[in-house]
Amino acid sequence: MFAPVENNVSFPNLEEKVLEFWRENGIYEQSLAQRTGATNFVFYEGPPTANGRPHPGHCLTRAMKDLFPRYKTMKGFRCERRAGWDTHGLPVEVEVCKELKIHSKEEIEAYGVEPFIQLCQKSVWQYMQQWERLTERIGFWIHLDKAYVTYHKSYVESVWWSLKNLFDRGLLYQGHKIVWWWAQGGTALSSGEVGQGYKSVADPSVFVLFPLVDRPGTSLLVWTTTPWTLPSNQFAAVHPDIEYATVRDAELGQEVLMAADLVQTISDKVKRELTVVATCKGSELIGLRYEPPFDFFYETMGDDKGELVDGGQQHLAWRVTPASFVTTDSGSGAVHEAPAFGEVDYDLLMNERKRFVNDAGPDLICAVDSNGRMTAEAGEFVGLWVKDADKPIIRALKESGRLYHQELYQHDYPFCWRAENDPLIQYPRRSWFIRTTDFKQELLENNSKINWMPEHIQTGRFGKFLESNVDWALSRERYWGTPLPIWVCESTGYMEAVGSYQEIENKPDVTGFEAWELARQTNPDLPEDLKIHKPYIDSVTYQSPQDPAARMRRVTEVIDCWYDSGAMPFAQSGYPHLIADEFSAQFPADFISEAVDQTRGWFYSLLAISTMLFGKGNSSGTDNRPYPHPFENCIVLGLMLAESYACTSCGKRHLNEVKVCEDCGKKTERRTEKMSKSLRNYR
């Protein structure tokens, strides 16, 4: 009845025979055909990027993704499993830049946006065969030949539909905010992206003397861990309810103001006795004027005043302000405020502006350009990269007698998730945001209905991220991504969003398709899907409905690639333009699974987009769906670690023990990193 069993079984050969049997007989396809009409068990594939190598971490996730659908298939359910590829954004751009040996936006534009985009599209499929071999070899049943691709026209148009929906509901807006800024790449990042790039670093911590104009011989002791922001100082913040002490520093020869609870701590730091001569509440310090650490702006603006709403006048800047975020956990109890480089600091500036008639309060002071370099307003520090400016700024403070104490401060700091040697900075930028904060309670309610495994993810890592939700920084000042589908009237500023390519074609007096037609004539092999991307879509203009003599032109930004991946429940079927029934039959998912780092990535983008489009009280044009959606069960996996040797100079990583970097000849050091992020970039 059965073939005899070999004495020495080769399990790899046995597996290959099973795979061959499945392939030749279409076993997966038969499992679907035999269950026609059966209840669906819906699975969503979290899309990997095929321009990075698969690694053992992907074996773990793909094995888990196969286990439950296979079990449900044996139980009689019909489980259509569709592959997907995440093809946009920084992961692809960074890899192409490595191949071209360039880094900055200026170098990309010098190379040419059009050829750069074409290289990005080709780079997406760099390791496609490796991914397909891995998927088949581990026995993962999934339709690779029916995979959704995020750069395809049908997918992009579906994303456009969703963004038009949000725009028309007032949920997609352009705002001037402090964002986490990747200066080398010239774009903002979302909170989810920022959350994936934190490292523990030692930054300089400085205690700086701010001489009080109103109290000669007394200085406010102010603390900061970002010395490079001191040339842009605008205020000093204290907590109104904290007790502050005026201490006598005999060696310094003057009196110093600091939080009373920190006197002994600071005395231990400077290794000398500090004698308390008076105390007061922080509220008594509000309004006191001081001399900033550098006079770059103070020389010309120090005496500027404005009319207060409550009557009278007040100096616009360089005075003590109240702030509830000031604590005595560290520092001096007084915080340096450079509103251009911090979200709560910027909020403080906005609150100060409201105190003045017609909001004519202090303007934002910023001595750093968008490339992360000090501007001419920063005097002798002009041209320095911000992190490189720390040492010369500290040296200048010491020479001027303003430096009271310095030390190193160990803390977590974000780096770009795809250029891990590039620290981010908080920076003022006009960007496009989605009002996710309007849906905070809806997000929490939706999350509460999901079955998380392990269950602590629900209220722990994921739930806490939802509780601290901020508006989604959507736009990217980059090149390879879904173009933001907003056109603006060049004369009136009127804006409108479009939901499909056909909608553009139907606009009055539309022009600009020639750029794509010329590209296809030059290179007939270009895929048709590229016509909806930069730079071709940027050429398309049409007549303004507000001013017939004016043109509507697209804004230049593309969107966060995490929005692409989170739109896959409906975009994989081209909803609502193509197959609406397919979307309805495959929504929500019964099961998804990824590693724990996706709590701030795919898991969040899925939940946020679905809640805004299909949750309670929406106007998406579809029936509101009961929670949970877009997934009901989620298994969260751990991360595999990989040991590598990273160059201490250029940052290149090597899988094997390499003492000297192959690129620059500098020494390497051993690191242990999350495999899910690190290995895909190895050479």
PEJO-V995716 format. One record per residue. N is the residue number from 1. RES is the residue in one small letter. SS is DSSP state (alpha for helix, beta for strand, coil for the rest). OMEGA is omega in whole degrees, -180 to 180 (* if undefined). Layout:
{{N & RES & SS & OMEGA} {N & RES & SS & OMEGA}}
This chain:
{{1 & m & coil & -180} {2 & f & coil & 176} {3 & a & coil & 180} {4 & p & coil & -179} {5 & v & coil & 180} {6 & e & coil & 178} {7 & n & coil & 180} {8 & n & coil & -176} {9 & v & coil & 173} {10 & s & coil & -177} {11 & f & alpha & 175} {12 & p & alpha & 178} {13 & n & alpha & 178} {14 & l & alpha & 178} {15 & e & alpha & 180} {16 & e & alpha & 179} {17 & k & alpha & 178} {18 & v & alpha & 179} {19 & l & alpha & 179} {20 & e & alpha & 178} {21 & f & alpha & 178} {22 & w & alpha & -176} {23 & r & alpha & -176} {24 & e & alpha & -175} {25 & n & alpha & 178} {26 & g & coil & -173} {27 & i & alpha & 179} {28 & y & alpha & 180} {29 & e & alpha & 178} {30 & q & alpha & 180} {31 & s & alpha & 177} {32 & l & alpha & -177} {33 & a & alpha & -179} {34 & q & coil & -177} {35 & r & coil & 175} {36 & t & coil & -179} {37 & g & coil & 179} {38 & a & coil & 178} {39 & t & coil & 180} {40 & n & beta & 164} {41 & f & coil & -168} {42 & v & coil & 178} {43 & f & beta & 175} {44 & y & coil & 175} {45 & e & coil & 173} {46 & g & coil & -168} {47 & p & coil & 171} {48 & p & beta & 176} {49 & t & coil & -172} {50 & a & coil & 175} {51 & n & coil & 171} {52 & g & coil & -178} {53 & r & coil & 170} {54 & p & coil & -177} {55 & h & coil & -178} {56 & p & alpha & 177} {57 & g & alpha & 178} {58 & h & alpha & 176} {59 & c & alpha & 180} {60 & l & alpha & -177} {61 & t & alpha & -177} {62 & r & alpha & 175} {63 & a & alpha & 179} {64 & m & alpha & 179} {65 & k & alpha & -179} {66 & d & alpha & -171} {67 & l & alpha & -174} {68 & f & alpha & 175} {69 & p & alpha & 179} {70 & r & alpha & 179} {71 & y & alpha & -180} {72 & k & alpha & 176} {73 & t & alpha & 179} {74 & m & alpha & 178} {75 & k & coil & 175} {76 & g & coil & 179} {77 & f & coil & 175} {78 & r & beta & -175} {79 & c & coil & 176} {80 & e & coil & -177} {81 & r & coil & -175} {82 & r & beta & 178} {83 & a & beta & 178} {84 & g & beta & -180} {85 & w & beta & 176} {86 & d & coil & -165} {87 & t & coil & -175} {88 & h & coil & 163} {89 & g & coil & -175} {90 & l & alpha & -180} {91 & p & alpha & -178} {92 & v & alpha & -179} {93 & e & alpha & -178} {94 & v & alpha & 180} {95 & e & alpha & 179} {96 & v & alpha & 178} {97 & c & alpha & 177} {98 & k & alpha & -180} {99 & e & alpha & -179} {100 & l & alpha & -177} {101 & k & coil & 175} {102 & i & coil & -175} {103 & h & coil & -171} {104 & s & coil & 176} {105 & k & alpha & 179} {106 & e & alpha & 180} {107 & e & alpha & 177} {108 & i & alpha & -178} {109 & e & alpha & 175} {110 & a & alpha & 177} {111 & y & alpha & -179} {112 & g & coil & -178} {113 & v & alpha & -177} {114 & e & alpha & 178} {115 & p & alpha & 178} {116 & f & alpha & 178} {117 & i & alpha & -180} {118 & q & alpha & 176} {119 & l & alpha & 178} {120 & c & alpha & -179} {121 & q & alpha & 179} {122 & k & alpha & -178} {123 & s & alpha & -178} {124 & v & coil & -174} {125 & w & coil & -174} {126 & q & coil & -176} {127 & y & coil & -177} {128 & m & alpha & -177} {129 & q & alpha & 178} {130 & q & alpha & 179} {131 & w & alpha & -179} {132 & e & alpha & 179} {133 & r & alpha & 179} {134 & l & alpha & -176} {135 & t & alpha & 180} {136 & e & alpha & -173} {137 & r & alpha & -180} {138 & i & coil & 175} {139 & g & coil & -180} {140 & f & coil & 178} {141 & w & coil & 178} {142 & i & coil & -179} {143 & h & beta & 175} {144 & l & beta & -178} {145 & d & beta & 178} {146 & k & beta & -174} {147 & a & beta & 170} {148 & y & beta & -176} {149 & v & beta & -170} {150 & t & coil & 178} {151 & y & coil & 180} {152 & h & coil & -175} {153 & k & alpha & -178} {154 & s & alpha & 179} {155 & y & alpha & -179} {156 & v & alpha & -180} {157 & e & alpha & 177} {158 & s & alpha & 176} {159 & v & alpha & 177} {160 & w & alpha & 179} {161 & w & alpha & -178} {162 & s & alpha & -180} {163 & l & alpha & 175} {164 & k & alpha & 177} {165 & n & alpha & 180} {166 & l & alpha & -179} {167 & f & alpha & -178} {168 & d & alpha & 178} {169 & r & coil & 179} {170 & g & coil & -177} {171 & l & coil & 177} {172 & l & beta & -173} {173 & y & beta & 176} {174 & q & beta & -177} {175 & g & beta & 177} {176 & h & beta & -176} {177 & k & beta & 171} {178 & i & beta & -178} {179 & v & beta & 169} {180 & w & beta & -168} {181 & w & beta & 172} {182 & w & beta & -172} {183 & a & coil & -179} {184 & q & coil & 180} {185 & g & coil & 176} {186 & g & coil & 178} {187 & t & beta & 175} {188 & a & beta & 176} {189 & l & beta & 179} {190 & s & coil & -179} {191 & s & alpha & 178} {192 & g & alpha & 178} {193 & e & alpha & 180} {194 & v & alpha & -177} {195 & g & alpha & -178} {196 & q & coil & -172} {197 & g & coil & -177} {198 & y & beta & 173} {199 & k & beta & 174} {200 & s & beta & -177} {201 & v & beta & 175} {202 & a & beta & 179} {203 & d & beta & 178} {204 & p & beta & 176} {205 & s & beta & -176} {206 & v & beta & 174} {207 & f & beta & -170} {208 & v & beta & 179} {209 & l & beta & 175} {210 & f & beta & -179} {211 & p & beta & -179} {212 & l & beta & 179} {213 & v & coil & -175} {214 & d & coil & -180} {215 & r & coil & -180} {216 & p & coil & -179} {217 & g & coil & 179} {218 & t & beta & 178} {219 & s & beta & 172} {220 & l & beta & 180} {221 & l & beta & -173} {222 & v & beta & -174} {223 & w & beta & 173} {224 & t & beta & 173} {225 & t & coil & 178} {226 & t & coil & -179} {227 & p & alpha & -178} {228 & w & alpha & 179} {229 & t & alpha & -176} {230 & l & alpha & 176} {231 & p & alpha & 179} {232 & s & alpha & -180} {233 & n & coil & -178} {234 & q & coil & 179} {235 & f & beta & 167} {236 & a & beta & -174} {237 & a & beta & 174} {238 & v & beta & 177} {239 & h & coil & -176} {240 & p & coil & -174} {241 & d & coil & 178} {242 & i & coil & 176} {243 & e & beta & -179} {244 & y & beta & -178} {245 & a & beta & 169} {246 & t & beta & -177} {247 & v & beta & 176} {248 & r & beta & 176} {249 & d & beta & -174} {250 & a & coil & -179} {251 & e & coil & 180} {252 & l & coil & 180} {253 & g & coil & 177} {254 & q & beta & 179} {255 & e & beta & -175} {256 & v & beta & 179} {257 & l & beta & 178} {258 & m & beta & 178} {259 & a & beta & -177} {260 & a & alpha & -178} {261 & d & alpha & -176} {262 & l & alpha & -177} {263 & v & alpha & -177} {264 & q & alpha & 179} {265 & t & alpha & -179} {266 & i & alpha & 176} {267 & s & alpha & 178} {268 & d & alpha & -180} {269 & k & alpha & -176} {270 & v & alpha & 175} {271 & k & coil & 172} {272 & r & coil & -175} {273 & e & coil & 176} {274 & l & coil & -175} {275 & t & beta & 179} {276 & v & beta & 180} {277 & v & beta & 179} {278 & a & beta & 176} {279 & t & beta & 177} {280 & c & beta & 174} {281 & k & beta & 179} {282 & g & alpha & -180} {283 & s & alpha & -180} {284 & e & alpha & -179} {285 & l & coil & -176} {286 & i & coil & 177} {287 & g & coil & 179} {288 & l & coil & 179} {289 & r & beta & 180} {290 & y & beta & 174} {291 & e & coil & -178} {292 & p & coil & -177} {293 & p & coil & 177} {294 & f & coil & -173} {295 & d & coil & -176} {296 & f & coil & 179} {297 & f & coil & -174} {298 & y & alpha & -178} {299 & e & alpha & -176} {300 & t & alpha & -174} {301 & m & alpha & -173} {302 & g & coil & -178} {303 & d & coil & -178} {304 & d & coil & 180} {305 & k & beta & 177} {306 & g & beta & 180} {307 & e & beta & -180} {308 & l & beta & 177} {309 & v & coil & -178} {310 & d & coil & 180} {311 & g & coil & -179} {312 & g & coil & -179} {313 & q & beta & 175} {314 & q & beta & 176} {315 & h & beta & -174} {316 & l & coil & -174} {317 & a & coil & 179} {318 & w & coil & 175} {319 & r & beta & -178} {320 & v & beta & -179} {321 & t & beta & 177} {322 & p & beta & 177} {323 & a & coil & -178} {324 & s & coil & -178} {325 & f & coil & 179} {326 & v & coil & 179} {327 & t & coil & 175} {328 & t & coil & 178} {329 & d & coil & 179} {330 & s & coil & 177} {331 & g & coil & -174} {332 & s & coil & -176} {333 & g & coil & 175} {334 & a & beta & -171} {335 & v & beta & 174} {336 & h & beta & -178} {337 & e & beta & 171} {338 & a & coil & -171} {339 & p & alpha & 179} {340 & a & alpha & -170} {341 & f & alpha & 177} {342 & g & coil & -176} {343 & e & alpha & -179} {344 & v & alpha & 178} {345 & d & alpha & 178} {346 & y & alpha & 177} {347 & d & alpha & 178} {348 & l & alpha & 179} {349 & l & alpha & -179} {350 & m & alpha & 177} {351 & n & alpha & 177} {352 & e & alpha & 180} {353 & r & alpha & -179} {354 & k & coil & -179} {355 & r & coil & -177} {356 & f & beta & -179} {357 & v & alpha & 179} {358 & n & alpha & -178} {359 & d & alpha & -177} {360 & a & coil & 180} {361 & g & coil & -175} {362 & p & coil & 173} {363 & d & coil & 179} {364 & l & coil & 176} {365 & i & coil & -178} {366 & c & coil & -180} {367 & a & coil & 179} {368 & v & beta & 179} {369 & d & coil & -175} {370 & s & coil & 176} {371 & n & coil & 179} {372 & g & coil & 180} {373 & r & beta & -179} {374 & m & beta & -179} {375 & t & coil & -180} {376 & a & alpha & 178} {377 & e & alpha & -179} {378 & a & alpha & 174} {379 & g & alpha & -174} {380 & e & alpha & -179} {381 & f & alpha & -176} {382 & v & coil & 176} {383 & g & coil & -178} {384 & l & coil & 169} {385 & w & beta & -168} {386 & v & alpha & -178} {387 & k & alpha & 177} {388 & d & alpha & -179} {389 & a & alpha & -176} {390 & d & alpha & -175} {391 & k & alpha & 179} {392 & p & alpha & 178} {393 & i & alpha & 178} {394 & i & alpha & 179} {395 & r & alpha & 179} {396 & a & alpha & 177} {397 & l & alpha & 180} {398 & k & alpha & -179} {399 & e & alpha & -179} {400 & s & alpha & -180} {401 & g & coil & -179} {402 & r & coil & -178} {403 & l & beta & -179} {404 & y & beta & -180} {405 & h & beta & 174} {406 & q & beta & 178} {407 & e & beta & 175} {408 & l & beta & -176} {409 & y & beta & -179} {410 & q & beta & -180} {411 & h & beta & 177} {412 & d & beta & -177} {413 & y & beta & -176} {414 & p & beta & 172} {415 & f & beta & 180} {416 & c & beta & -177} {417 & w & coil & 178} {418 & r & coil & 175} {419 & a & beta & -162} {420 & e & beta & 175} {421 & n & beta & -178} {422 & d & beta & 176} {423 & p & beta & 176} {424 & l & coil & 172} {425 & i & beta & 172} {426 & q & beta & -169} {427 & y & beta & 179} {428 & p & beta & -176} {429 & r & beta & 173} {430 & r & beta & -175} {431 & s & beta & 176} {432 & w & beta & -177} {433 & f & beta & 170} {434 & i & beta & -177} {435 & r & coil & 177} {436 & t & alpha & 179} {437 & t & alpha & 176} {438 & d & alpha & -175} {439 & f & alpha & -175} {440 & k & alpha & -178} {441 & q & alpha & 178} {442 & e & alpha & 178} {443 & l & alpha & -180} {444 & l & alpha & 179} {445 & e & alpha & 178} {446 & n & alpha & 180} {447 & n & alpha & -177} {448 & s & alpha & -179} {449 & k & coil & -177} {450 & i & coil & 175} {451 & n & beta & -179} {452 & w & beta & 174} {453 & m & beta & 1} {454 & p & coil & -170} {455 & e & coil & -178} {456 & h & alpha & 177} {457 & i & alpha & -174} {458 & q & alpha & -180} {459 & t & alpha & -179} {460 & g & coil & -173} {461 & r & alpha & -177} {462 & f & alpha & -179} {463 & g & alpha & 180} {464 & k & alpha & 176} {465 & f & alpha & 178} {466 & l & alpha & -179} {467 & e & alpha & -180} {468 & s & coil & -174} {469 & n & coil & 172} {470 & v & coil & 178} {471 & d & coil & -175} {472 & w & beta & 174} {473 & a & beta & -168} {474 & l & coil & -169} {475 & s & beta & 177} {476 & r & beta & 178} {477 & e & coil & -176} {478 & r & coil & -168} {479 & y & coil & -173} {480 & w & coil & -179} {481 & g & coil & 176} {482 & t & coil & -180} {483 & p & beta & 176} {484 & l & coil & -169} {485 & p & coil & -179} {486 & i & beta & 178} {487 & w & beta & -174} {488 & v & beta & 177} {489 & c & beta & -176} {490 & e & coil & -178} {491 & s & coil & -175} {492 & t & coil & -176} {493 & g & coil & 178} {494 & y & coil & -178} {495 & m & beta & 171} {496 & e & beta & 178} {497 & a & beta & 177} {498 & v & coil & -174} {499 & g & coil & 179} {500 & s & coil & 177} {501 & y & alpha & 180} {502 & q & alpha & 178} {503 & e & alpha & 177} {504 & i & alpha & -179} {505 & e & alpha & -179} {506 & n & coil & 180} {507 & k & coil & -180} {508 & p & coil & 175} {509 & d & coil & -179} {510 & v & coil & 179} {511 & t & beta & 174} {512 & g & coil & 178} {513 & f & coil & -177} {514 & e & alpha & -178} {515 & a & alpha & 179} {516 & w & alpha & -180} {517 & e & alpha & 178} {518 & l & alpha & 179} {519 & a & alpha & 180} {520 & r & alpha & 177} {521 & q & alpha & 180} {522 & t & alpha & -177} {523 & n & coil & -176} {524 & p & coil & -177} {525 & d & coil & 179} {526 & l & coil & 179} {527 & p & coil & -178} {528 & e & alpha & -177} {529 & d & alpha & -177} {530 & l & alpha & -176} {531 & k & alpha & -180} {532 & i & alpha & -178} {533 & h & coil & 170} {534 & k & coil & -2} {535 & p & coil & -173} {536 & y & coil & -178} {537 & i & alpha & 180} {538 & d & alpha & -179} {539 & s & alpha & -174} {540 & v & coil & 177} {541 & t & beta & 177} {542 & y & beta & -175} {543 & q & beta & -180} {544 & s & coil & 176} {545 & p & coil & -180} {546 & q & coil & -177} {547 & d & coil & -176} {548 & p & coil & -180} {549 & a & coil & -176} {550 & a & coil & -179} {551 & r & beta & 171} {552 & m & beta & -178} {553 & r & beta & -178} {554 & r & beta & 171} {555 & v & coil & -170} {556 & t & coil & -171} {557 & e & coil & 165} {558 & v & beta & -176} {559 & i & beta & 175} {560 & d & coil & -177} {561 & c & alpha & 176} {562 & w & alpha & 174} {563 & y & alpha & 176} {564 & d & alpha & -175} {565 & s & alpha & 180} {566 & g & alpha & 179} {567 & a & coil & -172} {568 & m & alpha & -180} {569 & p & alpha & 178} {570 & f & alpha & -176} {571 & a & alpha & -179} {572 & q & coil & 178} {573 & s & coil & 178} {574 & g & coil & -179} {575 & y & coil & -2} {576 & p & coil & -173} {577 & h & coil & -173} {578 & l & coil & -169} {579 & i & coil & -178} {580 & a & alpha & -178} {581 & d & alpha & 180} {582 & e & alpha & 178} {583 & f & alpha & -178} {584 & s & alpha & -179} {585 & a & alpha & -176} {586 & q & coil & -179} {587 & f & coil & -3} {588 & p & coil & 177} {589 & a & beta & 173} {590 & d & coil & -171} {591 & f & beta & 167} {592 & i & beta & 177} {593 & s & beta & 173} {594 & e & beta & 179} {595 & a & beta & -171} {596 & v & alpha & 180} {597 & d & alpha & -180} {598 & q & alpha & 175} {599 & t & alpha & 177} {600 & r & alpha & 180} {601 & g & coil & -172} {602 & w & alpha & -180} {603 & f & alpha & -179} {604 & y & alpha & -177} {605 & s & alpha & 175} {606 & l & alpha & -175} {607 & l & alpha & -176} {608 & a & alpha & -177} {609 & i & alpha & -179} {610 & s & alpha & 180} {611 & t & alpha & -179} {612 & m & alpha & -176} {613 & l & alpha & -172} {614 & f & alpha & -179} {615 & g & coil & -177} {616 & k & coil & 172} {617 & g & coil & -180} {618 & n & coil & 177} {619 & s & coil & -174} {620 & s & coil & -179} {621 & g & coil & 176} {622 & t & coil & 178} {623 & d & coil & 175} {624 & n & coil & -177} {625 & r & coil & 176} {626 & p & coil & 177} {627 & y & coil & 7} {628 & p & coil & 170} {629 & h & coil & 10} {630 & p & coil & 175} {631 & f & beta & -176} {632 & e & coil & -179} {633 & n & beta & -179} {634 & c & beta & 174} {635 & i & beta & -177} {636 & v & beta & -176} {637 & l & beta & 175} {638 & g & coil & -179} {639 & l & coil & 173} {640 & m & coil & -179} {641 & l & beta & 179} {642 & a & beta & 176} {643 & e & beta & -180} {644 & s & beta & 176} {645 & y & beta & -174} {646 & a & beta & 179} {647 & c & beta & 180} {648 & t & coil & -179} {649 & s & coil & -175} {650 & c & coil & 176} {651 & g & coil & -179} {652 & k & coil & -178} {653 & r & beta & -179} {654 & h & beta & -179} {655 & l & coil & -178} {656 & n & coil & -180} {657 & e & coil & -179} {658 & v & coil & -176} {659 & k & coil & -178} {660 & v & beta & -178} {661 & c & coil & -179} {662 & e & coil & -176} {663 & d & coil & -172} {664 & c & coil & 176} {665 & g & coil & 179} {666 & k & coil & -178} {667 & k & beta & 179} {668 & t & beta & 174} {669 & e & beta & -177} {670 & r & beta & 178} {671 & r & beta & 172} {672 & t & beta & -172} {673 & e & beta & 175} {674 & k & beta & -176} {675 & m & alpha & -175} {676 & s & alpha & 180} {677 & k & alpha & -167} {678 & s & alpha & -168} {679 & l & alpha & -177} {680 & r & alpha & -178} {681 & n & alpha & -177} {682 & y & coil & 173} {683 & r & coil & *}}
